[in-house]
């Protein structure tokens, strides 16, 4: 998988989550719709990161993306721990959704990195 | 149930997944994974919904061996909305009246003594009703005793005594006073 295909994957996931959010909202499942919006946002963030990497580091975009994959979720993990400690289940659910999306992106990225070696 | 509690409950129930969870629990108590399987939702999503339902008292949980089992709280969902809307107007008015009463009392009374007799009738009636609490129903009070009781609140016991009779809190006959009501007319 190339960086271009990785970006296409991210964009496709973003589109899927956005469409699911609309469907869920129309089905009176507003909280689940919001969960999909949160997921969509994470895929969007990494689409921007990947496109930036492609533009700024055309020789080695993967290094830049890998660094972002490691650093960006740090704050979410801290936020999750704090929310669980304070029994703020809404906040905790949001952070878990972000981290779950992050895990999926990381898995896909690792496939990309392996293939490019 | 207060207005705020009702709004919170109705907002929580305004979700299809949560209604389906409640329908499932109406049939039998269940743990998260069972609900997730039945409703084709992920366990974290089910847990999220159950937390929301638990917050408004619609469901409760208990530990059974390794599982947390959820059950419906029928009493929380038994609210009669028609009855609520019929009473809520009165309830709101009662709350407003009570708040006004407290405000008047704190403005005009200090350490159980009346600072001054209000000129406004509505406020004066609140004060007179408060003083009237010092009297017992079913007891006859000679005028001297009435004066002493009222003087505890304010020196102008004559005016207050006359006003209490005037608004129907006390009745007077041959110099004997009886408490008639706790509400001024």
HADDOCK unambig.tbl for C-alpha pairs under 7 A between the chains (distance, minus, plus):
assign (segid A and resid 28 and name CA) (segid B and resid 15 and name CA) 5.43 0.50 0.50
assign (segid A and resid 28 and name CA) (segid B and resid 16 and name CA) 5.58 0.50 0.50
assign (segid A and resid 29 and name CA) (segid B and resid 15 and name CA) 5.19 0.50 0.50
assign (segid A and resid 29 and name CA) (segid B and resid 16 and name CA) 5.57 0.50 0.50
assign (segid A and resid 29 and name CA) (segid B and resid 17 and name CA) 6.31 0.50 0.50
assign (segid A and resid 30 and name CA) (segid B and resid 15 and name CA) 6.85 0.50 0.50
